C-alpha cells in the first residue's frame, strides 16, 4: 500500500479531522493546511474538517483559522502540515487527538506522529498535498487549487529556488487549470507596504558583505519601530540580499521585543541548515531559521556562515 493510500485510509476512518501547521505561517504552511482542508471538505462533505493555529499574520487573503473547543479533539484525527519539529506546531492541542499524521517536506529530524509522509525532494508541502489529491482522485475545488498554488509559489520563490523541479511545474500547471485568478494571487503575494519598502532601503545600505560573499544585517527593535514594522512584516526582506551578485549566503537578524533575535538564513550554494540546527532551529539546506539569545550569538552564527562561504568558494 502506498503512503497516499495509507493516509486516505486513515482519513476515511474519522468523522472529525483537525489540521494544524507551524507557528508564524508562510504561504506554504497556510496553502498546504487549508488546501488540504478544502479538499477534504469537498471530497467528504459528511465529515467535519477544522483548520486551526491562531493568527495568520498578514496572510488573511489566503485563509482564516477556525476556533474550536478542546472537546473537538476527542476521537478526532489530527494532521500537521509543513512543520518539521513538533515544538513549532501552532496550537499545542494537536496532541489531544486520537491519531496524528505528519505531512512535510523538511528534513525529518523530528519524526513525530502515528503516520508520516515526508518528501524532502518536494518543493513545498503544498506540492505534496496536490500529489495526494491527484493520486487518490480527491475533489480539488477552485479555492483549494488557489491555496496550493500560492503555497508552491511562496516556497519556490516564484519557481526561482533549486527545489523547483519539472514535477513542481507540472503540478502548478495542473492547479492553474482550476481557473482561479493566478495573476491577482501573485500580485498579492508580491505586494509590500510602503514602510517595508523604506526598510528595504535600510537593509541594502546596512548589509555587511565579506570577501567570500557572506552577508548579514541586523534589524533591531529601534529600527523596526522607526519604520513602523512588526517582525511578521520582515519576511519580505529576507530574499533581498540574494539579489546582489556578490552575495553567496546571508543572515538577517531580527530583534524580538523579548530581546532575543530571530535568525533567517539563506544561501545560493553553501548548505546552512546544520548551522541553524546548532542554534535552536533548522530547515532546508538553502533556507533555514534559527534563534540567537544576543548579539554575541548573532556574530557566532555569522562567523559560521563566513566559514561555509569560504569553503564553498574554494571548492567551486
WONOR-V174628 format. One record per residue. RES is the residue in one letter. PHI is phi in radians with two decimals (* if undefined). BURIAL is # if it has 16 or more other ideal C-beta (glycine too) atoms within 10 Angstrom, else .. D_LAST is the distance of its C-alpha to the last C-alpha in Angstrom with 2 decimals. Layout:
res = [RES RES]
phi = [PHI PHI]
burial = [BURIAL BURIAL]
d_last = [D_LAST D_LAST]
//
This chain:
res = [X X X X X X X X X X X X X X X X X X X X X X X X X X X X X X X X X X X X X X X X X X X X X X X X X X X X X X X X X X X X X X X X X X X X X X X X X X X X X X X X X X X X X X X X X X X X X X X X X X X X X X X X X X X X X X X X X X X X X X X X X X X X X X X X X X X X X X X X X X X X X X X X X X X X X X X X X X X X X X X X X X X X X X X X X X X X X X X X X X X X X X X X X X X X X X X X X X X X X X X X X X X X X X X X X X X X X X X X X X X X X X X X X X X X X X X X X X X X X X X X X X X X X X X X X X X X X X X X X X X X X X X X X X X X X X X X X X X X X X X X X X X X X X X X X X X X X X X X X X X X X X X X X X X X X X X X X X X X]
phi = [* -1.28 -1.13 -1.15 -1.16 -1.09 -1.11 -1.10 -1.09 -1.19 -1.04 -1.13 -1.39 -2.09 -1.51 -2.18 -2.26 -2.10 -1.95 -1.95 -2.58 -1.50 -1.06 0.82 -1.13 -1.89 -1.02 -1.24 -1.06 -1.26 -1.09 -1.23 -1.11 -1.42 -1.11 -1.11 -1.04 -1.08 -1.12 -1.20 -1.09 -1.29 -1.38 -2.20 -1.07 -1.40 -1.54 -1.80 -2.08 -2.07 -2.07 -2.29 2.54 1.39 -1.00 -1.77 0.84 1.45 -2.02 -1.15 -1.17 -1.48 -2.94 -2.04 -1.66 -1.55 -1.87 -2.29 -1.43 -0.98 -1.08 -1.06 -1.35 -1.15 1.27 -1.74 -1.62 -1.92 -2.10 -2.02 -1.94 1.03 -2.31 -1.24 -2.05 -1.01 -1.10 -1.56 -1.17 -1.42 1.46 -1.15 -1.27 -1.00 -1.40 -1.48 -1.35 -1.37 -2.39 -2.30 -1.98 -1.86 -2.19 -2.76 -2.21 -1.48 -0.92 -1.50 -1.32 -2.28 -1.35 -1.43 1.82 -1.49 -2.47 -2.19 -2.25 -2.12 -2.12 -1.29 -1.49 -1.27 -1.17 -2.88 -1.24 -1.09 -1.10 -1.13 -1.10 -1.09 -1.07 -1.04 -1.13 -1.24 -1.24 -1.85 0.95 -1.41 -1.46 -1.79 -1.49 -1.04 -1.23 -1.08 -1.10 -1.06 -1.13 -1.18 -1.09 -1.06 -1.14 -1.16 -1.04 -1.11 -1.43 -1.71 1.03 1.03 1.17 -1.52 -1.40 -1.05 -1.20 -1.23 -2.05 -1.02 -1.12 -0.98 -1.18 -1.12 -1.11 -1.05 -1.09 -1.11 -1.16 -1.07 -1.10 -1.41 1.49 -1.29 -1.46 -1.18 -1.11 -1.10 -1.10 -1.08 -1.10 -1.15 -1.10 -1.49 -1.23 -2.23 -1.36 -1.07 -1.10 -1.16 -1.07 -1.17 -1.17 -1.11 -1.11 -1.07 -1.04 -1.09 -1.29 -1.90 -1.19 -1.65 -2.31 -1.57 -1.21 -1.74 1.58 -1.53 -2.10 -2.72 -2.54 -1.93 -1.93 -1.50 -1.09 -1.10 -1.19 -1.05 -1.21 -1.03 -1.67 1.17 -1.97 -1.71 -0.95 -1.10 -1.35 -1.36 -0.99 -1.16 -1.48 -1.07 -1.30 -1.02 -1.00 -1.20 -1.38 -1.53 -1.07 -1.54 -1.52 -1.86 -2.60 -2.68 -2.26 -2.00 -1.76 -1.98 -1.23 -1.65 -0.97 -1.34 1.90 -1.49 -2.04 -1.45 -1.99 -1.96 -1.98 -2.42 -2.66 -1.77 -2.98 -1.04 -1.39 -1.99 -1.23 -1.19 -1.09 -1.03 -1.10 -1.29 -2.19 1.00 -2.64 2.86 2.45 -1.48 -0.97 -1.99 -2.63 -2.44 -2.36 -2.66 -2.39 -2.26 -1.33 -2.80 -1.18 -1.09 -1.21 -1.03 -1.13 -1.10 -1.13 -1.07 -1.09 -1.17 -1.13 -1.05 -1.08 -1.08 -1.15 -1.11 -1.14 -1.12 -1.16 -1.14 -1.47 -2.15]
burial = [. . # # . . # # . # # . . # . # # # # # # # . # # # # # # # # # # # # # # # # # # # # # . . . . # # # # # . . # # . # . . # # . # . . # . . . # # . . # # # # # # # # # # # . # # # # . # # . # # . . # # # # # # # # . . # . # # . # # # # # . . # # # # # # # # # # # # . . . . # . # # . # # # # # # # # # # # # # # . . . . # . # # . . . # . . # # . # # . . # . # . # . . # . . . # . . . . . . # . . # # . # # . . . # . # . . # # # # # # # # . . . # # . . # . # . # . # # # # # # # # # # . . . . # # # # # # # # # . . . . # # # # # # # # . # # . # # . # # # . # # # # # # # # # # # # . # . . . . # # . . # # . # # # . # # # . # . . . .]
d_last = [43.13 39.90 38.60 39.75 43.18 43.33 42.55 45.09 47.66 47.32 47.55 50.74 52.35 52.40 54.48 52.57 48.79 46.98 43.36 41.17 37.64 35.66 36.76 35.71 35.18 32.66 33.37 32.03 34.21 37.25 36.40 36.11 39.05 41.45 40.39 41.29 44.50 45.50 44.89 46.94 49.73 50.02 49.82 52.11 54.49 56.71 54.05 53.44 49.79 48.59 45.33 45.17 43.04 44.36 43.21 40.68 39.69 39.76 39.10 42.77 42.41 40.67 43.11 45.42 46.07 49.28 51.25 52.83 55.01 54.07 56.61 54.55 52.17 55.00 54.51 51.53 48.17 45.23 41.86 38.83 35.96 32.42 32.86 30.68 32.79 36.59 37.05 35.42 37.98 40.19 43.86 44.43 47.21 44.82 46.08 49.66 49.40 50.52 47.14 43.55 40.77 37.12 35.04 31.44 27.79 26.22 25.30 28.76 28.96 32.60 34.36 37.56 40.23 42.53 40.44 36.69 34.51 30.87 28.35 24.84 23.67 26.06 24.97 27.91 31.10 33.00 31.43 32.71 36.15 36.28 35.50 38.32 40.70 40.02 40.01 43.24 44.96 45.46 46.85 44.25 45.94 44.85 44.07 42.12 39.98 39.52 38.45 35.96 34.48 34.21 32.40 29.86 29.35 29.01 26.42 24.23 24.42 26.42 24.19 21.06 19.17 17.24 20.32 22.29 23.20 25.77 28.19 27.69 28.72 31.60 32.88 32.68 34.56 37.17 37.70 38.21 41.13 43.09 43.86 42.85 41.95 38.14 38.02 40.07 37.96 34.70 36.36 37.67 34.35 32.75 35.68 35.59 38.51 39.23 38.75 35.22 34.49 35.77 33.75 30.55 31.39 31.66 28.28 26.54 28.53 27.94 24.29 22.66 19.02 17.35 15.03 11.90 13.17 15.27 18.60 22.03 25.59 28.86 31.64 34.66 38.10 39.52 37.00 37.48 41.24 41.11 39.48 41.50 38.54 38.46 35.47 35.58 35.16 31.81 29.91 29.70 27.91 25.00 22.81 23.54 20.77 18.28 19.99 18.78 15.91 14.47 14.85 12.05 14.45 18.11 21.47 24.89 27.71 31.09 34.14 36.74 40.51 40.75 38.47 35.32 32.03 30.53 26.74 24.61 20.89 18.45 14.71 12.47 9.88 10.60 13.70 16.64 19.80 20.23 20.57 23.10 25.04 25.58 27.21 29.73 27.59 25.16 23.92 21.08 17.45 16.61 20.17 22.39 25.38 26.89 29.78 30.27 33.77 33.42 31.33 30.58 28.87 27.04 25.61 24.68 22.73 20.95 20.10 18.49 16.39 15.46 14.39 12.24 10.48 10.19 8.86 6.25 5.16 5.67 3.80 0.00]
//
